[in-house]
Amino acid sequence: RVAILAYGDELVALEEFDVVGMYASTEELLAASPHADGVVLDLHLADASGPVLQGAAAVDAATTAGYQILLYSSEIELAKLVGCLRAGARGSLATRQR
């Protein structure tokens, strides 16, 4: 069971997973507090309602709440990825380039 934390609908094609919810921000995920074995987190979240937790801060907040995090990103800056891994992410899955 996974929760999807992404802006937009790019991750809806994860048919092999039991998706328990899709959230546009870390704050929304934490407020809903879904029962999930893991969270697929898009590193580049955007929310029209205002600033949201990003990168390592988002990973830290979600792991502190007990979620295991898999990053989903086209991020190529190694320092950002390492920061997220240090904050508790378990791994990274690369997105396709646009």
Disulfide bonds with the S-S distance in Angstrom:
none
